[in-house]
């Protein structure tokens, strides 16, 4: 088996990660909700213009927190794209909801807003658009349709930190949104996430749930003389060690984005002619959207071409990968009933993602480009 020369992703130190971890240890507070947690939350609130951001142990736990805040119950329906990671749907299924799978647009690979009105029912409690690759869904239309149906919008913004839609940050359109700081994301602490709360009426309860169902936050503010159990809750807060690592990354987010942008644009410019002559489609970023440069993908002309190019790159020591398998066709997805998402089924068989991370060397980036250019349709 050929050794991997260029991995798909590798997390990198970009600033003061080690120094901040040592400071957290020296400070004697390494459980959650300490000084570095507050620094991260303050920075994200200012960057997004959001009323409240709470760090969580993962993007998955942030989604579970959203489901709790909406009081999702058995019998409720939640509309999610079939082309997404399982966390998007699991968070609501865990509360007893039935997922209603939506197909995606063939250009942006985001939830197709034109199909949404046909999926909304009186049982719909939430619509969960996923900003695939950090490119915005059509949020104005989605938000309007959800509002008419009395459903909340929860943005899965795991890919889209600092991207915008018509000048407004992604993650600020719904009642809530989530972020991910998994090792594959632009800004990382290995495992981590955040819930962005745009509805001020949800803030106090979110803090209670994050404090294991207690009003501990009110106690620390001097609003009660002791804290007690007042609601359901769980342990959603990451350690200060992770928060310290994350804060160092957030401080350098502009530099991180600058590197990712250069690699992304180099892929686009270098592969444009090759793509046109080989029946390959490169990413679409609609007018009015600024993207997050989270990933660079190619849509091959067929499943066979996808398999051949993945093998071609693997033989050269390059780990390129496909992406989501349609959730509605999975064993679990089928248990909720049959549905049709033809665009999702087609895209899943043709997509390839290329290596893109700040620690990628210029030499290795060029090696990936040259290796792709060697490939011709049909092998």
Backbone torsions as a table, in degrees:
resi	resn	phi	psi	omega
1	UNK	NA	133.9	-177.6
2	UNK	-67.4	132.8	177.5
3	UNK	-67.6	146.8	-179.8
4	UNK	-80.2	116.7	175.1
5	UNK	-88.9	-41.5	-178.3
6	UNK	-120.6	106.7	178.0
7	UNK	-72.0	163.5	176.7
8	UNK	-67.6	-38.3	-178.7
9	UNK	-152.1	147.4	171.6
10	UNK	-148.9	124.6	178.2
11	UNK	-68.5	148.3	-175.7
12	UNK	-132.5	150.7	168.1
13	UNK	-79.2	132.0	-176.5
14	UNK	-122.3	-5.8	-176.8
15	UNK	-166.5	-117.3	-170.9
16	UNK	-101.7	29.1	-175.9
17	UNK	-54.2	-51.1	-175.6
18	UNK	-67.5	-41.7	178.7
19	UNK	-60.2	-44.4	-178.0
20	UNK	-68.8	-35.6	176.0
21	UNK	-62.6	-42.5	177.6
22	UNK	-63.2	-38.4	177.7
23	UNK	-63.9	-39.9	178.1
24	UNK	-63.3	-42.9	177.8
25	UNK	-63.3	-44.4	179.6
26	UNK	-63.8	-31.5	-178.6
27	UNK	-73.7	-14.6	175.6
28	UNK	81.9	3.7	179.2
29	UNK	-122.1	104.3	179.6
30	UNK	-119.7	0.0	170.9
31	UNK	-79.0	-178.0	-173.5
32	UNK	-72.0	168.6	173.6
33	UNK	61.4	38.3	176.0
34	UNK	-100.3	-163.3	-175.0
35	UNK	-59.7	-41.2	-178.9
36	UNK	-72.3	-32.2	173.6
37	UNK	-60.2	-45.0	179.8
38	UNK	-63.3	-39.4	178.6
39	UNK	-62.0	-45.1	179.0
40	UNK	-62.4	-45.8	-177.6
41	UNK	-65.0	-42.8	178.5
42	UNK	-60.9	-44.2	-178.8
43	UNK	-63.2	-44.1	-179.2
44	UNK	-67.8	-38.9	178.0
45	UNK	-61.2	-43.1	179.8
46	UNK	-69.2	-40.2	-178.6
47	UNK	-65.2	-40.2	-176.7
48	UNK	-92.3	-17.6	-173.8
49	UNK	70.0	33.9	-176.4
50	UNK	-98.2	144.5	178.9
51	UNK	-60.5	-37.8	-177.6
52	UNK	-155.4	135.4	171.9
53	UNK	-125.4	133.1	177.4
54	UNK	-122.3	124.8	175.5
55	UNK	-67.9	145.2	178.1
56	UNK	-132.0	171.4	-177.7
57	UNK	-71.0	-18.6	180.0
58	UNK	-168.9	168.3	170.6
59	UNK	-64.7	-33.8	177.6
60	UNK	-60.9	-47.3	-179.6
61	UNK	-67.3	-30.4	175.9
62	UNK	-64.8	-40.2	176.8
63	UNK	-65.5	-39.6	177.4
64	UNK	-63.1	-37.2	176.8
65	UNK	-63.8	-39.5	176.9
66	UNK	-59.7	-44.4	-179.5
67	UNK	-62.7	-39.2	176.9
68	UNK	-65.1	-42.5	-178.7
69	UNK	-64.9	-29.3	178.3
70	UNK	-86.9	-0.9	-177.7
71	UNK	53.6	44.4	177.9
72	UNK	-61.8	134.5	-175.5
73	UNK	-134.4	165.7	175.6
74	UNK	-55.5	136.3	-177.8
75	UNK	99.2	-20.6	176.7
76	UNK	-72.5	153.9	175.5
77	UNK	-116.2	142.6	178.6
78	UNK	-131.1	125.4	-178.8
79	UNK	-89.5	122.9	-179.3
80	UNK	-135.0	151.8	173.3
81	UNK	-70.3	146.1	174.4
82	UNK	-71.8	-25.8	-179.1
83	UNK	-91.4	80.6	179.6
84	UNK	-162.3	174.7	177.6
85	UNK	-79.8	156.7	-174.4
86	UNK	-61.4	-27.3	-178.7
87	UNK	-57.8	-35.8	-177.8
88	UNK	-56.5	-39.8	-177.4
89	UNK	-94.7	-35.7	-177.7
90	UNK	-56.7	-38.0	-176.8
91	UNK	-56.4	-34.8	-177.2
92	UNK	-91.3	-34.3	175.8
93	UNK	-62.6	-36.2	177.7
94	UNK	-59.1	-25.7	178.8
95	UNK	-92.9	2.3	177.4
96	UNK	99.3	3.0	-177.6
97	UNK	-74.6	156.6	173.7
98	UNK	-100.3	122.7	177.5
99	UNK	-76.8	138.4	173.6
100	UNK	-112.9	113.9	-171.6
101	UNK	-86.1	130.8	178.4
102	UNK	-105.8	146.7	175.6
103	UNK	-81.8	170.9	-175.9
104	UNK	-113.0	163.4	174.2
105	UNK	-75.1	143.5	179.8
106	UNK	-75.3	-12.0	-179.9
107	UNK	-91.5	-54.3	-176.0
108	UNK	-95.5	-14.3	-175.9
109	UNK	66.1	19.9	174.9
110	UNK	-97.3	164.5	178.3
111	UNK	-47.2	131.7	-179.5
112	UNK	-81.1	105.8	-176.2
113	UNK	-64.3	-23.2	-179.2
114	UNK	-69.6	-20.1	-178.7
115	UNK	-93.8	-9.3	-168.7
116	UNK	-66.0	-41.0	-176.6
117	UNK	-60.6	-30.6	179.2
118	UNK	-76.8	-9.8	-178.6
119	UNK	-103.8	-20.6	-178.5
120	UNK	-72.9	135.7	175.8
121	UNK	-135.7	178.2	178.1
122	UNK	-66.8	-14.1	179.8
123	UNK	-94.0	-5.4	-178.2
124	UNK	-69.3	121.7	178.5
125	UNK	-103.9	-26.2	-177.4
126	UNK	-152.7	149.5	170.8
127	UNK	-118.4	129.4	-173.2
128	UNK	-120.9	84.5	175.7
129	UNK	-72.7	142.6	178.4
130	UNK	-113.0	121.3	-179.5
131	UNK	-81.8	83.7	-172.2
132	UNK	-64.1	133.5	179.3
133	UNK	61.9	14.7	-179.4
134	UNK	78.5	21.8	174.8
135	UNK	-110.2	134.5	-169.6
136	UNK	-69.5	142.2	162.7
137	UNK	-69.7	167.5	176.6
138	UNK	-78.4	83.3	-167.9
139	UNK	-70.4	-31.8	-179.5
140	UNK	-62.9	-45.3	179.7
141	UNK	-68.8	-43.4	179.7
142	UNK	-62.1	-46.1	-179.6
143	UNK	-63.2	-39.0	-179.2
144	UNK	-66.4	-45.3	-179.6
145	UNK	-65.2	-41.3	178.8
146	UNK	-63.9	-41.9	-179.8
147	UNK	-62.2	-42.7	178.7
148	UNK	-60.3	-32.8	-178.4
149	UNK	-89.4	-2.2	-178.7
150	UNK	73.4	24.4	-179.5
151	UNK	-104.8	146.9	177.2
152	UNK	-81.4	150.9	172.7
153	UNK	-104.2	125.8	175.1
154	UNK	-120.1	111.6	-177.9
155	UNK	-84.2	124.3	170.0
156	UNK	-87.1	97.7	-175.4
157	UNK	-107.6	35.3	-179.3
158	UNK	-59.8	-28.5	-178.0
159	UNK	-96.8	-12.1	-159.3
160	UNK	-117.2	24.0	178.9
161	UNK	-57.1	127.2	177.0
162	UNK	78.7	0.2	170.8
163	UNK	-78.8	161.4	-177.5
164	UNK	-134.4	160.8	173.0
165	UNK	-129.8	112.8	-177.5
166	UNK	53.2	43.3	175.0
167	UNK	83.7	-0.8	-177.2
168	UNK	-112.5	136.2	-176.9
169	UNK	-61.1	137.1	171.0
170	UNK	-60.9	146.2	-177.8
171	UNK	95.8	-2.0	-178.3
172	UNK	-115.5	11.6	-178.4
173	UNK	-95.6	-33.0	-178.0
174	UNK	-89.3	174.1	173.1
175	UNK	-60.2	-33.3	178.7
176	UNK	-146.8	160.8	170.1
177	UNK	-146.6	169.9	178.1
178	UNK	-129.5	153.8	174.6
179	UNK	-122.2	155.7	175.2
180	UNK	-124.3	138.7	174.6
181	UNK	-120.5	31.9	174.5
182	UNK	-60.4	161.0	-175.4
183	UNK	-61.4	-18.9	178.9
184	UNK	-86.6	-5.3	-175.0
185	UNK	-89.8	165.7	-176.7
186	UNK	-57.2	-45.3	177.3
187	UNK	-115.4	130.3	-169.2
188	UNK	-140.2	157.9	164.9
189	UNK	-135.9	23.2	-178.8
190	UNK	94.0	-68.1	172.7
191	UNK	-136.4	122.9	179.0
192	UNK	179.2	167.9	179.4
193	UNK	-165.6	-172.2	177.5
194	UNK	-158.8	150.0	169.5
195	UNK	-106.0	131.4	177.4
196	UNK	-105.0	117.9	-175.2
197	UNK	-105.2	112.9	-179.8
198	UNK	-96.5	-19.0	176.2
199	UNK	-94.2	107.0	-176.8
200	UNK	-56.6	-26.0	-179.5
201	UNK	-67.4	-12.2	-179.3
202	UNK	-98.7	-7.6	-171.3
203	UNK	-64.4	-50.7	-175.0
204	UNK	-61.1	-43.0	-179.4
205	UNK	-68.2	-36.2	177.4
206	UNK	-60.4	-42.8	178.0
207	UNK	-63.0	-38.8	178.8
208	UNK	-64.5	-47.2	-179.7
209	UNK	-60.6	-40.9	179.7
210	UNK	-68.4	-22.0	178.4
211	UNK	-97.6	37.7	177.2
212	UNK	59.6	29.1	178.0
213	UNK	85.4	12.1	179.5
214	UNK	-106.9	163.4	175.7
215	UNK	-94.4	40.8	-178.7
216	UNK	-60.0	-37.2	179.1
217	UNK	-61.7	-40.0	177.4
218	UNK	-66.1	-35.6	177.6
219	UNK	-62.4	-45.6	-179.8
220	UNK	-65.8	-24.3	177.3
221	UNK	-86.4	-2.3	179.4
222	UNK	79.8	18.1	-177.7
223	UNK	-87.6	-19.5	174.1
224	UNK	-136.9	154.0	-176.6
225	UNK	-86.0	-9.3	173.6
226	UNK	-160.2	157.2	-179.9
227	UNK	-111.5	155.0	-175.5
228	UNK	-149.8	176.8	179.9
229	UNK	-77.3	121.2	-176.8
230	UNK	-126.9	-10.8	-175.7
231	UNK	-162.0	175.8	172.2
232	UNK	-67.4	157.4	179.0
233	UNK	-171.4	176.3	177.7
234	UNK	-158.7	-174.6	-178.3
235	UNK	-100.1	98.0	-175.4
236	UNK	-112.1	0.1	-172.5
237	UNK	-93.1	132.7	177.1
238	UNK	-76.7	162.5	178.7
239	UNK	-71.3	161.0	177.2
240	UNK	-65.0	-25.7	177.8
241	UNK	-64.2	-44.3	176.7
242	UNK	-67.2	-40.3	179.7
243	UNK	-64.4	-36.8	178.1
244	UNK	-63.8	-44.6	177.5
245	UNK	-61.1	-44.9	-177.7
246	UNK	-64.4	-40.5	-178.4
247	UNK	-62.1	-38.8	177.1
248	UNK	-62.0	-38.3	177.8
249	UNK	-68.9	-43.0	-179.9
250	UNK	-63.1	-34.3	176.9
251	UNK	-61.8	-28.4	-175.8
252	UNK	-107.1	20.7	-173.3
253	UNK	-61.8	-35.7	179.5
254	UNK	-64.5	-40.6	177.8
255	UNK	-66.3	-42.1	178.3
256	UNK	-59.7	-47.6	-178.7
257	UNK	-64.7	-35.4	179.4
258	UNK	-62.5	-42.9	178.8
259	UNK	-66.7	-46.6	-179.1
260	UNK	-61.5	-40.3	179.3
261	UNK	-61.7	-43.3	-179.1
262	UNK	-62.8	-42.8	178.5
263	UNK	-66.0	-43.8	-178.9
264	UNK	-59.9	-48.3	-178.0
265	UNK	-68.2	-32.1	176.5
266	UNK	-66.5	-41.9	174.8
267	UNK	-58.4	-49.4	-177.8
268	UNK	-59.4	-48.4	-176.3
269	UNK	-70.1	-39.4	-176.4
270	UNK	-74.5	-28.5	-173.5
271	UNK	-103.4	-1.6	-174.8
272	UNK	-58.0	-52.3	-178.8
273	UNK	-66.3	-42.6	177.6
274	UNK	-58.5	-43.8	-179.1
275	UNK	-61.9	-44.3	-178.7
276	UNK	-61.2	-39.3	-176.6
277	UNK	-82.3	-9.4	-177.9
278	UNK	-118.3	13.9	177.0
279	UNK	66.8	33.1	-178.2
280	UNK	-109.9	137.6	178.9
281	UNK	-105.1	132.9	177.5
282	UNK	-98.4	168.0	-173.4
283	UNK	-58.7	147.9	176.1
284	UNK	-109.4	129.8	173.6
285	UNK	-120.7	105.8	-175.1
286	UNK	-63.7	157.4	174.2
287	UNK	-59.4	139.4	-178.7
288	UNK	91.8	-2.7	179.1
289	UNK	-115.2	133.5	165.8
290	UNK	-108.8	130.2	-171.6
291	UNK	-95.5	173.1	-177.1
292	UNK	-97.6	-3.2	-177.0
293	UNK	53.6	41.9	-177.3
294	UNK	-76.6	-41.8	179.7
295	UNK	-151.4	156.7	176.0
296	UNK	-117.1	122.0	-178.5
297	UNK	-123.2	161.2	174.4
298	UNK	-129.4	141.2	174.8
299	UNK	-105.6	107.9	-178.2
300	UNK	-71.9	165.5	-177.7
301	UNK	-72.2	-21.6	-178.2
302	UNK	-158.0	166.9	175.9
303	UNK	-63.0	-37.2	179.1
304	UNK	-61.7	-42.5	177.9
305	UNK	-65.0	-36.7	176.4
306	UNK	-59.9	-49.4	-178.7
307	UNK	-62.4	-42.2	-178.3
308	UNK	-66.0	-43.1	-179.6
309	UNK	-69.6	-39.9	176.3
310	UNK	-58.8	-42.2	178.1
311	UNK	-67.6	-40.6	178.4
312	UNK	-58.6	-44.9	-179.6
313	UNK	-71.0	-38.0	179.8
314	UNK	-63.3	-37.8	177.5
315	UNK	-62.4	-24.3	179.2
316	UNK	-98.2	10.7	176.1
317	UNK	79.1	23.8	-179.2
318	UNK	-112.1	125.2	178.9
319	UNK	-95.4	94.1	168.4
320	UNK	-100.7	155.4	-172.4
321	UNK	-139.0	160.2	170.1
322	UNK	-86.7	-166.3	178.8
323	UNK	-135.6	-144.9	-165.8
324	UNK	-57.7	138.4	167.0
325	UNK	-87.5	140.9	-174.5
326	UNK	-54.9	123.8	-179.0
327	UNK	-66.5	-33.3	-176.8
328	UNK	-69.7	-16.7	178.0
329	UNK	-97.6	-5.1	-179.7
330	UNK	-71.9	164.7	177.8
331	UNK	-57.2	-45.8	-179.3
332	UNK	-69.3	-43.2	-178.4
333	UNK	-59.8	-41.0	-179.1
334	UNK	-65.6	-22.2	-179.3
335	UNK	-67.7	-15.4	179.1
336	UNK	-96.9	4.6	179.0
337	UNK	114.1	160.6	-179.6
338	UNK	-82.7	145.9	173.6
339	UNK	-154.0	169.4	-177.7
340	UNK	-120.5	124.9	175.1
341	UNK	-134.8	74.4	-171.4
342	UNK	-62.9	-34.5	180.0
343	UNK	-67.6	-43.6	177.5
344	UNK	-57.7	-45.5	-178.7
345	UNK	-62.8	-38.6	179.9
346	UNK	-69.9	-48.3	-177.4
347	UNK	-61.5	-41.9	-177.3
348	UNK	-60.1	-26.7	-179.1
349	UNK	-87.5	-6.7	-173.0
350	UNK	-124.9	-12.0	-171.8
351	UNK	-80.3	142.2	173.0
352	UNK	-135.4	133.6	176.2
353	UNK	-108.9	134.9	-178.3
354	UNK	-96.4	155.3	177.8
355	UNK	-55.5	134.0	179.4
356	UNK	-157.0	105.8	178.5
357	UNK	-159.1	154.8	-173.4
358	UNK	-59.2	-30.0	-178.5
359	UNK	-83.7	1.7	177.5
360	UNK	-66.0	127.3	-179.8
361	UNK	-78.0	156.3	177.2
362	UNK	-61.1	-36.9	179.1
363	UNK	-63.4	-45.4	-179.4
364	UNK	-70.0	-36.6	176.4
365	UNK	-59.8	-45.8	179.5
366	UNK	-64.6	-35.4	178.2
367	UNK	-63.4	-40.7	177.0
368	UNK	-63.2	-47.7	-179.8
369	UNK	-58.2	-49.3	-178.0
370	UNK	-61.9	-38.1	-179.7
371	UNK	-67.0	-39.2	175.8
372	UNK	-64.7	-42.8	-178.2
373	UNK	-63.3	-22.5	177.4
374	UNK	-71.1	-22.0	-172.8
375	UNK	-82.6	138.1	173.7
376	UNK	-124.5	147.9	-176.9
377	UNK	-49.2	131.7	-179.9
378	UNK	84.8	5.9	175.9
379	UNK	93.3	NA	NA
